[in-house]
Amino acid sequence: MKVETKYQGEMEIAKEDIVIFASGLPGFQEDNEFVLLPFLKELPYFILQSVKTPNLAFVVVDPYPFFPDYQYQLSDANIHSLKINAPQDVATFVILTLKEPFALSTANLQGPLVINVKEQLGKQLILQGPAYQTKHPLFPQEGSAC
């Protein structure tokens, strides 16, 4: 099927590549079908593109290369709703806020996107507590506070 994208024009995607976010994303509940598209070749960045709304797209990244100690717990309800049977079926992404220069970009560690890649089901979690913020520096600057 053809999808109009925010950053890459019209693209052909396979129906089985669509990730269903049953409740949408916070603030975007009307959109519940997204596709992960590579953003820059040979780099870990992706675009989470709405299938329905061309201008609704987020730059996302696997947080672990940038934040090796990052962790969160999935509730039994989330494990059930995402149909997770094995840890290797789960991919985690965080939404980036891009800045100029790029070195000042931030990651939303408080709202990870959890995707069951086997079932193509996703959910954005909202983590409670002070451990993570919505604007963690992606590339911490020496002498700066988070």
N, CA, C and O atoms as a GROMACS GRO file, in nm:
protein
  584
    1MET      N    1   0.084  -0.118   0.000
    1MET     CA    2   0.000   0.000   0.000
    1MET      C    3   0.088   0.124   0.000
    1MET      O    4   0.200   0.122   0.052
    2LYS      N    5   0.038   0.231  -0.058
    2LYS     CA    6   0.113   0.356  -0.064
    2LYS      C    7   0.077   0.445   0.054
    2LYS      O    8  -0.040   0.458   0.091
    3VAL      N    9   0.180   0.506   0.113
    3VAL     CA   10   0.163   0.595   0.227
    3VAL      C   11   0.238   0.724   0.198
    3VAL      O   12   0.354   0.721   0.156
    4GLU      N   13   0.172   0.836   0.220
    4GLU     CA   14   0.238   0.966   0.209
    4GLU      C   15   0.308   0.993   0.341
    4GLU      O   16   0.246   0.988   0.447
    5THR      N   17   0.439   1.023   0.336
    5THR     CA   18   0.517   1.044   0.457
    5THR      C   19   0.560   1.190   0.471
    5THR      O   20   0.562   1.265   0.374
    6LYS      N   21   0.593   1.227   0.591
    6LYS     CA   22   0.634   1.364   0.621
    6LYS      C   23   0.773   1.395   0.564
    6LYS      O   24   0.796   1.504   0.512
    7TYR      N   25   0.865   1.300   0.573
    7TYR     CA   26   1.004   1.326   0.537
    7TYR      C   27   1.050   1.261   0.407
    7TYR      O   28   1.149   1.304   0.348
    8GLN      N   29   0.981   1.157   0.361
    8GLN     CA   30   1.032   1.080   0.249
    8GLN      C   31   0.935   1.069   0.131
    8GLN      O   32   0.952   0.983   0.045
    9GLY      N   33   0.834   1.156   0.127
    9GLY     CA   34   0.739   1.153   0.017
    9GLY      C   35   0.653   1.028   0.020
    9GLY      O   36   0.635   0.966   0.125
   10GLU      N   37   0.600   0.991  -0.096
   10GLU     CA   38   0.516   0.872  -0.102
   10GLU      C   39   0.602   0.747  -0.102
   10GLU      O   40   0.702   0.738  -0.174
   11MET      N   41   0.563   0.650  -0.020
   11MET     CA   42   0.638   0.524  -0.009
   11MET      C   43   0.543   0.406  -0.016
   11MET      O   44   0.427   0.414   0.024
   12GLU      N   45   0.594   0.298  -0.065
   12GLU     CA   46   0.521   0.172  -0.067
   12GLU      C   47   0.558   0.096   0.061
   12GLU      O   48   0.676   0.075   0.089
   13ILE      N   49   0.456   0.056   0.137
   13ILE     CA   50   0.481  -0.023   0.257
   13ILE      C   51   0.396  -0.149   0.253
   13ILE      O   52   0.291  -0.153   0.189
   14ALA      N   53   0.444  -0.250   0.320
   14ALA     CA   54   0.369  -0.376   0.329
   14ALA      C   55   0.273  -0.367   0.447
   14ALA      O   56   0.307  -0.313   0.552
   15LYS      N   57   0.154  -0.420   0.430
   15LYS     CA   58   0.054  -0.416   0.537
   15LYS      C   59   0.107  -0.482   0.666
   15LYS      O   60   0.074  -0.438   0.776
   16GLU      N   61   0.188  -0.585   0.652
   16GLU     CA   62   0.242  -0.654   0.770
   16GLU      C   63   0.348  -0.571   0.843
   16GLU      O   64   0.390  -0.610   0.952
   17ASP      N   65   0.392  -0.459   0.787
   17ASP     CA   66   0.487  -0.371   0.854
   17ASP      C   67   0.418  -0.265   0.941
   17ASP      O   68   0.485  -0.190   1.011
   18ILE      N   69   0.288  -0.259   0.936
   18ILE     CA   70   0.213  -0.160   1.014
   18ILE      C   71   0.208  -0.204   1.161
   18ILE      O   72   0.172  -0.317   1.192
   19VAL      N   73   0.246  -0.113   1.248
   19VAL     CA   74   0.241  -0.136   1.393
   19VAL      C   75   0.112  -0.071   1.445
   19VAL      O   76   0.086   0.046   1.420
   20ILE      N   77   0.034  -0.150   1.517
   20ILE     CA   78  -0.094  -0.101   1.572
   20ILE      C   79  -0.072  -0.053   1.715
   20ILE      O   80  -0.029  -0.129   1.802
   21PHE      N   81  -0.102   0.074   1.738
   21PHE     CA   82  -0.106   0.132   1.872
   21PHE      C   83  -0.255   0.143   1.905
   21PHE      O   84  -0.319   0.241   1.865
   22ALA      N   85  -0.310   0.046   1.976
   22ALA     CA   86  -0.455   0.035   1.996
   22ALA      C   87  -0.517   0.164   2.047
   22ALA      O   88  -0.628   0.199   2.006
   23SER      N   89  -0.450   0.235   2.135
   23SER     CA   90  -0.502   0.360   2.191
   23SER      C   91  -0.438   0.483   2.129
   23SER      O   92  -0.451   0.593   2.181
   24GLY      N   93  -0.368   0.464   2.019
   24GLY     CA   94  -0.295   0.575   1.960
   24GLY      C   95  -0.177   0.612   2.048
   24GLY      O   96  -0.133   0.532   2.131
   25LEU      N   97  -0.127   0.732   2.030
   25LEU     CA   98  -0.021   0.785   2.115
   25LEU      C   99  -0.080   0.902   2.194
   25LEU      O  100  -0.172   0.967   2.146
   26PRO      N  101  -0.029   0.928   2.314
   26PRO     CA  102  -0.084   1.040   2.391
   26PRO      C  103  -0.084   1.169   2.307
   26PRO      O  104   0.018   1.211   2.253
   27GLY      N  105  -0.201   1.230   2.298
   27GLY     CA  106  -0.217   1.350   2.217
   27GLY      C  107  -0.256   1.322   2.073
   27GLY      O  108  -0.294   1.414   2.000
   28PHE      N  109  -0.246   1.197   2.031
   28PHE     CA  110  -0.276   1.159   1.893
   28PHE      C  111  -0.356   1.029   1.891
   28PHE      O  112  -0.322   0.935   1.820
   29GLN      N  113  -0.463   1.024   1.971
   29GLN     CA  114  -0.541   0.901   1.986
   29GLN      C  115  -0.612   0.859   1.857
   29GLN      O  116  -0.647   0.742   1.842
   30GLU      N  117  -0.634   0.952   1.765
   30GLU     CA  118  -0.706   0.918   1.641
   30GLU      C  119  -0.620   0.836   1.545
   30GLU      O  120  -0.672   0.766   1.459
   31ASP      N  121  -0.489   0.844   1.561
   31ASP     CA  122  -0.397   0.769   1.474
   31ASP      C  123  -0.347   0.648   1.549
   31ASP      O  124  -0.280   0.661   1.652
   32ASN      N  125  -0.379   0.529   1.499
   32ASN     CA  126  -0.332   0.410   1.568
   32ASN      C  127  -0.253   0.315   1.480
   32ASN      O  128  -0.212   0.208   1.525
   33GLU      N  129  -0.231   0.352   1.354
   33GLU     CA  130  -0.150   0.270   1.265
   33GLU      C  131  -0.026   0.349   1.224
   33GLU      O  132  -0.036   0.458   1.168
   34PHE      N  133   0.091   0.291   1.254
   34PHE     CA  134   0.218   0.356   1.224
   34PHE      C  135   0.311   0.256   1.157
   34PHE      O  136   0.291   0.134   1.165
   35VAL      N  137   0.412   0.308   1.090
   35VAL     CA  138   0.514   0.223   1.031
   35VAL      C  139   0.650   0.282   1.068
   35VAL      O  140   0.667   0.404   1.069
   36LEU      N  141   0.745   0.195   1.098
   36LEU     CA  142   0.882   0.238   1.128
   36LEU      C  143   0.961   0.240   0.999
   36LEU      O  144   0.973   0.138   0.931
   37LEU      N  145   1.014   0.357   0.965
   37LEU     CA  146   1.092   0.373   0.843
   37LEU      C  147   1.234   0.412   0.878
   37LEU      O  148   1.255   0.492   0.970
   38PRO      N  149   1.333   0.358   0.807
   38PRO     CA  150   1.471   0.403   0.832
   38PRO      C  151   1.482   0.552   0.797
   38PRO      O  152   1.425   0.596   0.697
   39PHE      N  153   1.554   0.628   0.879
   39PHE     CA  154   1.565   0.772   0.856
   39PHE      C  155   1.695   0.806   0.786
   39PHE      O  156   1.695   0.873   0.683
   40LEU      N  157   1.805   0.761   0.841
   40LEU     CA  158   1.936   0.786   0.781
   40LEU      C  159   2.007   0.651   0.768
   40LEU      O  160   2.016   0.576   0.864
   41LYS      N  161   2.057   0.622   0.650
   41LYS     CA  162   2.123   0.494   0.629
   41LYS      C  163   2.243   0.481   0.722
   41LYS      O  164   2.316   0.577   0.746
   42GLU      N  165   2.262   0.361   0.774
   42GLU     CA  166   2.374   0.324   0.860
   42GLU      C  167   2.376   0.400   0.993
   42GLU      O  168   2.478   0.402   1.062
   43LEU      N  169   2.264   0.462   1.030
   43LEU     CA  170   2.253   0.526   1.160
   43LEU      C  171   2.131   0.470   1.231
   43LEU      O  172   2.041   0.418   1.166
   44PRO      N  173   2.128   0.479   1.364
   44PRO     CA  174   2.022   0.412   1.440
   44PRO      C  175   1.889   0.488   1.448
   44PRO      O  176   1.806   0.458   1.533
   45TYR      N  177   1.868   0.585   1.361
   45TYR     CA  178   1.748   0.668   1.369
   45TYR      C  179   1.640   0.616   1.275
   45TYR      O  180   1.668   0.570   1.165
   46PHE      N  181   1.515   0.625   1.321
   46PHE     CA  182   1.400   0.581   1.243
   46PHE      C  183   1.293   0.689   1.248
   46PHE      O  184   1.297   0.780   1.331
   47ILE      N  185   1.197   0.678   1.158
   47ILE     CA  186   1.078   0.763   1.160
   47ILE      C  187   0.960   0.674   1.196
   47ILE      O  188   0.938   0.572   1.131
   48LEU      N  189   0.885   0.712   1.298
   48LEU     CA  190   0.758   0.646   1.329
   48LEU      C  191   0.653   0.729   1.258
   48LEU      O  192   0.614   0.836   1.306
   49GLN      N  193   0.606   0.680   1.145
   49GLN     CA  194   0.518   0.754   1.055
   49GLN      C  195   0.375   0.704   1.066
   49GLN      O  196   0.349   0.584   1.057
   50SER      N  197   0.282   0.797   1.086
   50SER     CA  198   0.140   0.761   1.084
   50SER      C  199   0.103   0.718   0.943
   50SER      O  200   0.145   0.779   0.846
   51VAL      N  201   0.025   0.612   0.934
   51VAL     CA  202  -0.023   0.565   0.804
   51VAL      C  203  -0.134   0.657   0.753
   51VAL      O  204  -0.148   0.676   0.632
   52LYS      N  205  -0.212   0.714   0.845
   52LYS     CA  206  -0.328   0.796   0.809
   52LYS      C  207  -0.296   0.944   0.788
   52LYS      O  208  -0.352   1.008   0.700
   53THR      N  209  -0.206   0.998   0.869
   53THR     CA  210  -0.179   1.142   0.870
   53THR      C  211  -0.036   1.170   0.824
   53THR      O  212   0.057   1.147   0.902
   54PRO      N  213  -0.016   1.217   0.702
   54PRO     CA  214   0.120   1.236   0.650
   54PRO      C  215   0.210   1.324   0.736
   54PRO      O  216   0.330   1.296   0.746
   55ASN      N  217   0.158   1.428   0.799
   55ASN     CA  218   0.242   1.518   0.878
   55ASN      C  219   0.267   1.470   1.020
   55ASN      O  220   0.335   1.538   1.097
   56LEU      N  221   0.215   1.353   1.056
   56LEU     CA  222   0.237   1.299   1.190
   56LEU      C  223   0.348   1.194   1.184
   56LEU      O  224   0.325   1.078   1.146
   57ALA      N  225   0.467   1.237   1.221
   57ALA     CA  226   0.583   1.148   1.218
   57ALA      C  227   0.680   1.192   1.327
   57ALA      O  228   0.697   1.311   1.354
   58PHE      N  229   0.743   1.094   1.389
   58PHE     CA  230   0.836   1.120   1.498
   58PHE      C  231   0.970   1.057   1.465
   58PHE      O  232   0.977   0.946   1.414
   59VAL      N  233   1.078   1.129   1.494
   59VAL     CA  234   1.211   1.071   1.483
   59VAL      C  235   1.233   0.993   1.612
   59VAL      O  236   1.220   1.048   1.722
   60VAL      N  237   1.266   0.865   1.599
   60VAL     CA  238   1.284   0.777   1.714
   60VAL      C  239   1.418   0.705   1.705
   60VAL      O  240   1.478   0.696   1.598
   61VAL      N  241   1.462   0.656   1.820
   61VAL     CA  242   1.589   0.585   1.825
   61VAL      C  243   1.581   0.478   1.934
   61VAL      O  244   1.508   0.493   2.031
   62ASP      N  245   1.657   0.372   1.916
   62ASP     CA  246   1.677   0.273   2.021
   62ASP      C  247   1.757   0.343   2.130
   62ASP      O  248   1.866   0.393   2.103
   63PRO      N  249   1.706   0.349   2.254
   63PRO     CA  250   1.775   0.427   2.357
   63PRO      C  251   1.904   0.364   2.410
   63PRO      O  252   1.988   0.436   2.464
   64TYR      N  253   1.920   0.233   2.397
   64TYR     CA  254   2.028   0.165   2.467
   64TYR      C  255   2.170   0.201   2.422
   64TYR      O  256   2.260   0.201   2.505
   65PRO      N  257   2.195   0.230   2.295
   65PRO     CA  258   2.330   0.276   2.259
   65PRO      C  259   2.366   0.411   2.325
   65PRO      O  260   2.483   0.439   2.350
   66PHE      N  261   2.265   0.493   2.352
   66PHE     CA  262   2.288   0.625   2.410
   66PHE      C  263   2.278   0.624   2.564
   66PHE      O  264   2.346   0.700   2.632
   67PHE      N  265   2.191   0.536   2.615
   67PHE     CA  266   2.164   0.529   2.759
   67PHE      C  267   2.169   0.382   2.801
   67PHE      O  268   2.064   0.320   2.820
   68PRO      N  269   2.289   0.324   2.815
   68PRO     CA  270   2.302   0.180   2.842
   68PRO      C  271   2.232   0.132   2.968
   68PRO      O  272   2.196   0.014   2.978
   69ASP      N  273   2.213   0.219   3.066
   69ASP     CA  274   2.150   0.180   3.192
   69ASP      C  275   1.999   0.201   3.193
   69ASP      O  276   1.934   0.181   3.295
   70TYR      N  277   1.943   0.242   3.080
   70TYR     CA  278   1.800   0.270   3.072
   70TYR      C  279   1.720   0.143   3.099
   70TYR      O  280   1.752   0.036   3.046
   71GLN      N  281   1.617   0.156   3.182
   71GLN     CA  282   1.532   0.040   3.210
   71GLN      C  283   1.393   0.085   3.252
   71GLN      O  284   1.373   0.196   3.303
   72TYR      N  285   1.298  -0.004   3.230
   72TYR     CA  286   1.159   0.020   3.269
   72TYR      C  287   1.095  -0.116   3.293
   72TYR      O  288   1.147  -0.218   3.247
   73GLN      N  289   0.984  -0.117   3.362
   73GLN     CA  290   0.910  -0.240   3.390
   73GLN      C  291   0.780  -0.238   3.312
   73GLN      O  292   0.712  -0.136   3.306
   74LEU      N  293   0.745  -0.350   3.253
   74LEU     CA  294   0.615  -0.364   3.188
   74LEU      C  295   0.519  -0.429   3.287
   74LEU      O  296   0.552  -0.530   3.350
   75SER      N  297   0.402  -0.371   3.300
   75SER     CA  298   0.300  -0.431   3.387
   75SER      C  299   0.246  -0.557   3.320
   75SER      O  300   0.261  -0.576   3.200
   76ASP      N  301   0.184  -0.642   3.400
   76ASP     CA  302   0.120  -0.762   3.345
   76ASP      C  303   0.015  -0.723   3.240
   76ASP      O  304   0.001  -0.791   3.139
   77ALA      N  305  -0.057  -0.614   3.266
   77ALA     CA  306  -0.160  -0.568   3.171
   77ALA      C  307  -0.096  -0.529   3.038
   77ALA      O  308  -0.152  -0.561   2.932
   78ASN      N  309   0.019  -0.462   3.040
   78ASN     CA  310   0.087  -0.424   2.916
   78ASN      C  311   0.142  -0.546   2.844
   78ASN      O  312   0.136  -0.555   2.721
   79ILE      N  313   0.197  -0.639   2.919
   79ILE     CA  314   0.247  -0.763   2.858
   79ILE      C  315   0.134  -0.836   2.788
   79ILE      O  316   0.150  -0.887   2.677
   80HIS      N  317   0.018  -0.841   2.853
   80HIS     CA  318  -0.098  -0.908   2.796
   80HIS      C  319  -0.151  -0.832   2.673
   80HIS      O  320  -0.176  -0.894   2.569
   81SER      N  321  -0.168  -0.701   2.683
   81SER     CA  322  -0.226  -0.625   2.571
   81SER      C  323  -0.134  -0.622   2.450
   81SER      O  324  -0.180  -0.613   2.336
   82LEU      N  325  -0.002  -0.629   2.474
   82LEU     CA  326   0.093  -0.631   2.362
   82LEU      C  327   0.124  -0.774   2.316
   82LEU      O  328   0.200  -0.794   2.222
   83LYS      N  329   0.063  -0.872   2.383
   83LYS     CA  330   0.080  -1.015   2.348
   83LYS      C  331   0.228  -1.056   2.348
   83LYS      O  332   0.274  -1.126   2.257
   84ILE      N  333   0.301  -1.013   2.449
   84ILE     CA  334   0.444  -1.043   2.459
   84ILE      C  335   0.462  -1.180   2.522
   84ILE      O  336   0.413  -1.206   2.632
   85ASN      N  337   0.534  -1.267   2.451
   85ASN     CA  338   0.563  -1.401   2.502
   85ASN      C  339   0.709  -1.420   2.535
   85ASN      O  340   0.744  -1.509   2.613
   86ALA      N  341   0.798  -1.337   2.477
   86ALA     CA  342   0.941  -1.352   2.498
   86ALA      C  343   1.008  -1.215   2.491
   86ALA      O  344   0.968  -1.131   2.411
   87PRO      N  345   1.111  -1.194   2.574
   87PRO     CA  346   1.180  -1.063   2.574
   87PRO      C  347   1.235  -1.024   2.437
   87PRO      O  348   1.238  -0.905   2.403
   88GLN      N  349   1.279  -1.121   2.358
   88GLN     CA  350   1.336  -1.089   2.227
   88GLN      C  351   1.233  -1.036   2.126
   88GLN      O  352   1.270  -0.988   2.020
   89ASP      N  353   1.104  -1.046   2.160
   89ASP     CA  354   0.999  -0.993   2.072
   89ASP      C  355   0.977  -0.843   2.093
   89ASP      O  356   0.900  -0.781   2.020
   90VAL      N  357   1.045  -0.784   2.194
   90VAL     CA  358   1.020  -0.645   2.230
   90VAL      C  359   1.131  -0.554   2.176
   90VAL      O  360   1.249  -0.582   2.194
   91ALA      N  361   1.090  -0.447   2.111
   91ALA     CA  362   1.182  -0.340   2.070
   91ALA      C  363   1.139  -0.214   2.143
   91ALA      O  364   1.020  -0.186   2.159
   92THR      N  365   1.237  -0.138   2.186
   92THR     CA  366   1.210  -0.013   2.258
   92THR      C  367   1.268   0.103   2.178
   92THR      O  368   1.380   0.097   2.129
   93PHE      N  369   1.188   0.208   2.166
   93PHE     CA  370   1.232   0.330   2.100
   93PHE      C  371   1.194   0.448   2.188
   93PHE      O  372   1.102   0.438   2.269
   94VAL      N  373   1.265   0.559   2.172
   94VAL     CA  374   1.227   0.683   2.238
   94VAL      C  375   1.218   0.792   2.131
   94VAL      O  376   1.290   0.791   2.032
   95ILE      N  377   1.127   0.885   2.155
   95ILE     CA  378   1.106   0.995   2.061
   95ILE      C  379   1.209   1.103   2.086
   95ILE      O  380   1.236   1.140   2.200
   96LEU      N  381   1.267   1.154   1.977
   96LEU     CA  382   1.366   1.260   1.987
   96LEU      C  383   1.304   1.396   1.959
   96LEU      O  384   1.209   1.408   1.882
   97THR      N  385   1.359   1.496   2.023
   97THR     CA  386   1.331   1.635   1.987
   97THR      C  387   1.460   1.685   1.924
   97THR      O  388   1.562   1.700   1.991
   98LEU      N  389   1.454   1.711   1.794
   98LEU     CA  390   1.574   1.751   1.721
   98LEU      C  391   1.600   1.899   1.742
   98LEU      O  392   1.509   1.982   1.739
   99LYS      N  393   1.727   1.931   1.763
   99LYS     CA  394   1.770   2.069   1.785
   99LYS      C  395   1.881   2.103   1.687
   99LYS      O  396   1.942   2.016   1.626
  100GLU      N  397   1.905   2.230   1.674
  100GLU     CA  398   2.015   2.280   1.592
  100GLU      C  399   2.114   2.346   1.685
  100GLU      O  400   2.076   2.443   1.751
  101PRO      N  401   2.238   2.301   1.696
  101PRO     CA  402   2.294   2.188   1.624
  101PRO      C  403   2.242   2.055   1.679
  101PRO      O  404   2.190   2.048   1.791
  102PHE      N  405   2.256   1.950   1.598
  102PHE     CA  406   2.202   1.818   1.632
  102PHE      C  407   2.253   1.768   1.767
  102PHE      O  408   2.182   1.694   1.836
  103ALA      N  409   2.373   1.807   1.806
  103ALA     CA  410   2.432   1.763   1.933
  103ALA      C  411   2.350   1.806   2.053
  103ALA      O  412   2.367   1.751   2.162
  104LEU      N  413   2.259   1.903   2.037
  104LEU     CA  414   2.174   1.949   2.146
  104LEU      C  415   2.039   1.877   2.150
  104LEU      O  416   1.954   1.911   2.232
  105SER      N  417   2.017   1.780   2.063
  105SER     CA  418   1.890   1.707   2.057
  105SER      C  419   1.867   1.630   2.187
  105SER      O  420   1.961   1.592   2.256
  106THR      N  421   1.738   1.607   2.217
  106THR     CA  422   1.701   1.539   2.342
  106THR      C  423   1.614   1.417   2.313
  106THR      O  424   1.554   1.404   2.207
  107ALA      N  425   1.608   1.329   2.413
  107ALA     CA  426   1.530   1.206   2.403
  107ALA      C  427   1.427   1.203   2.516
  107ALA      O  428   1.457   1.239   2.629
  108ASN      N  429   1.306   1.159   2.483
  108ASN     CA  430   1.200   1.144   2.582
  108ASN      C  431   1.212   1.007   2.646
  108ASN      O  432   1.155   0.909   2.597
  109LEU      N  433   1.286   1.000   2.756
  109LEU     CA  434   1.302   0.872   2.827
  109LEU      C  435   1.184   0.842   2.919
  109LEU      O  436   1.172   0.730   2.969
  110GLN      N  437   1.100   0.940   2.941
  110GLN     CA  438   0.982   0.920   3.027
  110GLN      C  439   0.868   0.852   2.951
  110GLN      O  440   0.776   0.799   3.013
  111GLY      N  441   0.873   0.853   2.819
  111GLY     CA  442   0.765   0.796   2.739
  111GLY      C  443   0.815   0.699   2.633
  111GLY      O  444   0.799   0.726   2.514
  112PRO      N  445   0.875   0.586   2.673
  112PRO     CA  446   0.927   0.493   2.573
  112PRO      C  447   0.815   0.430   2.489
  112PRO      O  448   0.703   0.408   2.537
  113LEU      N  449   0.848   0.402   2.366
  113LEU     CA  450   0.759   0.328   2.276
  113LEU      C  451   0.801   0.182   2.283
  113LEU      O  452   0.916   0.148   2.252
  114VAL      N  453   0.709   0.096   2.322
  114VAL     CA  454   0.737  -0.047   2.334
  114VAL      C  455   0.661  -0.116   2.221
  114VAL      O  456   0.539  -0.100   2.208
  115ILE      N  457   0.734  -0.192   2.140
  115ILE     CA  458   0.672  -0.258   2.025
  115ILE      C  459   0.701  -0.408   2.030
  115ILE      O  460   0.816  -0.450   2.042
  116ASN      N  461   0.596  -0.487   2.021
  116ASN     CA  462   0.610  -0.631   2.002
  116ASN      C  463   0.630  -0.650   1.852
  116ASN      O  464   0.534  -0.643   1.776
  117VAL      N  465   0.754  -0.673   1.811
  117VAL     CA  466   0.785  -0.681   1.668
  117VAL      C  467   0.730  -0.807   1.602
  117VAL      O  468   0.715  -0.812   1.480
  118LYS      N  469   0.700  -0.906   1.682
  118LYS     CA  470   0.642  -1.030   1.628
  118LYS      C  471   0.494  -1.010   1.594
  118LYS      O  472   0.446  -1.058   1.490
  119GLU      N  473   0.421  -0.941   1.682
  119GLU     CA  474   0.277  -0.919   1.663
  119GLU      C  475   0.244  -0.783   1.601
  119GLU      O  476   0.130  -0.757   1.565
  120GLN      N  477   0.346  -0.695   1.589
  120GLN     CA  478   0.328  -0.560   1.535
  120GLN      C  479   0.227  -0.480   1.618
  120GLN      O  480   0.140  -0.411   1.564
  121LEU      N  481   0.242  -0.489   1.751
  121LEU     CA  482   0.159  -0.414   1.845
  121LEU      C  483   0.250  -0.322   1.925
  121LEU      O  484   0.358  -0.361   1.967
  122GLY      N  485   0.203  -0.197   1.947
  122GLY     CA  486   0.285  -0.102   2.020
  122GLY      C  487   0.207  -0.022   2.121
  122GLY      O  488   0.084  -0.016   2.117
  123LYS      N  489   0.281   0.040   2.212
  123LYS     CA  490   0.221   0.125   2.314
  123LYS      C  491   0.327   0.222   2.362
  123LYS      O  492   0.445   0.187   2.374
  124GLN      N  493   0.285   0.346   2.389
  124GLN     CA  494   0.376   0.440   2.453
  124GLN      C  495   0.348   0.438   2.602
  124GLN      O  496   0.236   0.464   2.646
  125LEU      N  497   0.451   0.406   2.679
  125LEU     CA  498   0.439   0.406   2.824
  125LEU      C  499   0.464   0.547   2.877
  125LEU      O  500   0.534   0.626   2.813
  126ILE      N  501   0.408   0.577   2.991
  126ILE     CA  502   0.438   0.700   3.062
  126ILE      C  503   0.495   0.657   3.197
  126ILE      O  504   0.422   0.614   3.286
  127LEU      N  505   0.627   0.670   3.211
  127LEU     CA  506   0.694   0.627   3.332
  127LEU      C  507   0.677   0.730   3.442
  127LEU      O  508   0.685   0.851   3.417
  128GLN      N  509   0.653   0.683   3.562
  128GLN     CA  510   0.634   0.770   3.677
  128GLN      C  511   0.766   0.780   3.754
  128GLN      O  512   0.849   0.689   3.748
  129GLY      N  513   0.784   0.888   3.824
  129GLY     CA  514   0.902   0.904   3.908
  129GLY      C  515   1.004   0.996   3.845
  129GLY      O  516   0.994   1.032   3.728
  130PRO      N  517   1.104   1.035   3.924
  130PRO     CA  518   1.201   1.135   3.881
  130PRO      C  519   1.319   1.081   3.800
  130PRO      O  520   1.403   1.160   3.756
  131ALA      N  521   1.328   0.949   3.780
  131ALA     CA  522   1.447   0.892   3.716
  131ALA      C  523   1.466   0.940   3.573
  131ALA      O  524   1.579   0.959   3.528
  132TYR      N  525   1.356   0.959   3.500
  132TYR     CA  526   1.366   0.996   3.359
  132TYR      C  527   1.283   1.120   3.331
  132TYR      O  528   1.181   1.146   3.395
  133GLN      N  529   1.331   1.196   3.233
  133GLN     CA  530   1.263   1.318   3.192
  133GLN      C  531   1.222   1.308   3.046
  133GLN      O  532   1.259   1.214   2.976
  134THR      N  533   1.147   1.406   3.001
  134THR     CA  534   1.106   1.408   2.860
  134THR      C  535   1.213   1.469   2.771
  134THR      O  536   1.204   1.458   2.648
  135LYS      N  537   1.313   1.532   2.828
  135LYS     CA  538   1.417   1.598   2.748
  135LYS      C  539   1.557   1.568   2.799
  135LYS      O  540   1.630   1.658   2.840
  136HIS      N  541   1.595   1.440   2.797
  136HIS     CA  542   1.732   1.401   2.832
  136HIS      C  543   1.823   1.433   2.714
  136HIS      O  544   1.791   1.399   2.600
  137PRO      N  545   1.936   1.499   2.739
  137PRO     CA  546   2.030   1.524   2.628
  137PRO      C  547   2.074   1.392   2.565
  137PRO      O  548   2.115   1.299   2.636
  138LEU      N  549   2.066   1.384   2.435
  138LEU     CA  550   2.107   1.263   2.364
  138LEU      C  551   2.259   1.248   2.370
  138LEU      O  552   2.312   1.137   2.380
  139PHE      N  553   2.327   1.360   2.365
  139PHE     CA  554   2.472   1.364   2.375
  139PHE      C  555   2.508   1.455   2.493
  139PHE      O  556   2.530   1.575   2.474
  140PRO      N  557   2.516   1.399   2.615
  140PRO     CA  558   2.543   1.484   2.732
  140PRO      C  559   2.670   1.567   2.712
  140PRO      O  560   2.775   1.517   2.671
  141GLN      N  561   2.657   1.693   2.743
  141GLN     CA  562   2.770   1.786   2.733
  141GLN      C  563   2.845   1.783   2.864
  141GLN      O  564   2.784   1.775   2.971
  142GLU      N  565   2.974   1.790   2.858
  142GLU     CA  566   3.054   1.791   2.981
  142GLU      C  567   3.021   1.913   3.063
  142GLU      O  568   3.022   2.026   3.013
  143GLY      N  569   2.991   1.892   3.189
  143GLY     CA  570   2.962   2.003   3.278
  143GLY      C  571   2.817   2.049   3.276
  143GLY      O  572   2.783   2.146   3.345
  144SER      N  573   2.730   1.983   3.198
  144SER     CA  574   2.589   2.025   3.195
  144SER      C  575   2.506   1.930   3.279
  144SER      O  576   2.540   1.813   3.295
  145ALA      N  577   2.397   1.982   3.331
  145ALA     CA  578   2.305   1.899   3.412
  145ALA      C  579   2.190   1.853   3.326
  145ALA      O  580   2.149   1.922   3.233
  146CYS      N  581   2.136   1.735   3.357
  146CYS     CA  582   2.020   1.682   3.283
  146CYS      C  583   1.894   1.753   3.323
  146CYS      O  584   1.787   1.722   3.271
   0.00000   0.00000   0.00000
